[in-house]
């Protein structure tokens, strides 16, 4: 049976839908003569845990075996999106309200970066605030968006 990437992706997307998980990305590549499959999963609310990734990996392996979707050996990786993963969908912005973001938006001389705390996300777009500045940006004007890491310094106890 020939490998059908689109059929495999559709089957995985359905499996994820059944598990209330969103398939953000699915791709395949060849590496050292072996097919590499990578799926990035998220939830519209909450997060995807390591246990979720392990469970989804097992379910995909079972699906591939049961439906004989692949005739060759493969390696499979299921992960949640990390901080480096771009926000693309409205629901991704909504679930990150309160977090620091870095956006690229159109500027007069090309793309410009703005950073600040995401204060709202609705059907119209997002609002980002930094110190005394607030930006309102429509989703179509977001060229790229990433969550920024936040590190809180340890609390110093007085003696």
N, C-alpha and C positions, 0 to 999 in steps of 0.2 A: 504494500500500500504506500502510495506517495505521501509525503509530508504536506499537510494543508495547514499553513500557519493561521489562515483566517478561520478555519473550522475549530482549531485548537483554541484560539483566542475567544471565539464565541462560546465554546463549552466552559472555559474558565470564567468568563464574564457571567454566565448563568449560574455557575457554582457560587461565585462571590455574591451575586444578587440574592441567592437563597440564604446566604449566611449574613446578610445585611452589611456587606463589605463592598466598597467601591474599588474596581480595578482602575487604578490611575494610569498604569503603564504596563505593557507587556511587549517583550521583544525577545528575539532569538539571535544567536550568533554561533559561529563555529570557533572552537578553541581546541587546539591539539587533536584535531580529528574527531572531536565530540561536540554534539549539539548542546549549547548552553541556553537555557530558558530563564528569563528573569521577569517576575511579576512584582509590582509595587501596589500595595493595598492600603486603604484608609477607610475610616468610618465617617459618616456625616456628623456624628456627635461621638465624642469619646476617642479613644485611640486603639490602634492595633498593637496587641502585646506580642512578646516573643512566643508565648504559648499559642496565640492565634496564628502566627506565622508557621509554627510547627504543624498545627492541625491542618491549616490550609495546604501546606506542602504535601502532607499525607493524603489529603482528599484529592489533590491534583494528580498525584502519582497513581492513586486508585482509579481515577477517571481515565487517565491515559491508558492504563493497563486494561481496564474493563472494556473500553470502547475501541481499543487497539488504534489509538490515534498516532502513535509513533512506532516505527519498526526498528529504529536505531537507538543506541544508548544515548542517554542525555543526562545533563546535570541541571537541577532545578534550584532556583533561589527565590524565595518569597520574602519580601521585606516591607516594612512600613516606611513612609517617606521620612527622611531625616530633615534637619534644618536646611540643608542645601537644596532640598527639593522645592521647586517653584510652586507658588500658589497660582492656580489657574481658574478655578471654578468659584462662583459666588459663595457656595456653601463652605469652601475652604477658608475664605476670608471671614465669614460669619463665625466659624468655630475658633478663630484666632483673635477675636476682639479682646483687647487688653494687652496684647503682646507687641513687642517692638518689631517693626518691619522696615525693610529697605526696598524702595520701589525705583524702577526706572520708568520715567515718563517722557513724553515728547517735550523738547525745549526749543527755543528759538534757533540755537546753533547745533541741534542734534539732541540725542537723549541726555537727560539729566537725572541725577540720583537725589531722592529725598528719603529721609529716615525719620521715623517717629513712632509713637504708640498708636495702634489701630483703635480708634474710639468708637467707630460704628461701621457696619456693613449692611446694606439693604439692597433692594432692587435697583436703586439708582446708581449706586457705587459705594465708595468707601470714604471715610474721613480719617485723616492721619494728623496727629498733633505732636509738636515738639516745642517745648518751652512756650513762647507766646505766639507761635505760628500754627495755623491749622490749614490743611489742604483738603479739598474735596475733589476726588478723582473718580471719573466714570470708569467702569470696568474696561471699556474699549480703549481707554487711554493708558492702561497699565501695560507697559512693554515687558516688564518682569517684576516679580515680587517674591521676596524671601523673608522668612522669620529670622530675626537676629537672636543670637544666644544672649541670655542675661545671667550674669553671675552676681550673686549677692555676697558681699564681704561677710566674713564671720563676725558674729556679735562679740564685742569685747566685754568681758565681765569685770566690774570694778571690785577691788579688794577691800 
